[in-house]
Amino acid sequence: MTTRIDRRFAALRAEGRAAFVTFLMAGDPDMETALAIVKALPAAGADVIELGMPFTDPMADGPAIQAAGQRALANGATLNKTLNLVRRFRESDDTTPIVLMGYYNPIYIHGVAAFLADAKAAGVDGLIVVDLPPEEDSELCLPALEAGLNFIRLATPTTDDRRLPAVLANTSGFVYYVSIAGITGAAAADAGQVSQAVTRIKRHTALPVAVGFGIRTPEAAALIAQHADGVVVGSALVDALALSLDAGGRATARTVAAVTDLAARLARGVRGAKQAAE
């Protein structure tokens, strides 16, 4: 069974360019504004959209994404509302892949079987659950694959060649390479180190490798796109959103454009990498 993620990466491979993958927190700063942004992202150049599932204890996230989760939760975000956001997005877009990214606790509380059925029905294509190691694949990963959802695993600079086969064993859709050791938004990605890491991962898998963490500018996105199959940007987009809010943390008339204008510049950087390589 092929998913929207599989089809999108195959199409981009045929084009000879990397995917531009955006991350935003579902419900930040509120569900209606978040939906408006997500609906506008494909036209701005997003090839794949990751949506964070708001959670009270996001241990892999830096201050920007933590704050986004807190804003969403303060405005009533729940897992059910996140799934409904995807459902409403699918009313007008049936092709852009949607990946839910977050932590296992909200899924466990929802119930794994119910969550997978609800996610599939809403139009979710893949999951990134950062606190479930391969040793726990029977908990969510294998049921997700059986339900027709991609389960996308993270590899990091500390994932050595002995550990990599376990990380990749049941991964599908793409591999998410975390370019820095640490939390999101903490440092800048190094293109040379990323190139070596992507080459090493590709010795173990035929899956596309997307690189995230530490990519904030069109220039940085273009550099990483020369070495990876996808470029993931999250904290920079979340920061742009945060800077557009009023003093009370509410959306303004500038909020949607603040995110999509930056996304469009980043997308041009990713696409420019193909021309630079030719």
Protein Blocks (a to p, Z undefined) as FASTA:
>chain_A
ZZfklmmmmmmmmnopacddddddehiabfklmmmmmmmmmmnopabdcdddddfblfkb
cfklmmmmmmmmmnopafklmmmmmmmmmmmockbccdddddfklmmmnopklmmmmmmm
nopabdcdfkbcfklmmmmmmmmmmnopacdddddfklcfklmmmmmmmgghiacddfbg
cdehkbccdfklmmmmmmmmmmmocbdcddeehiabfklmmmmmmmmcbdcdfklmmmmm
mmmpcfkopacfklmmmmmmmmmmmmmmmmmmmmmmZZ
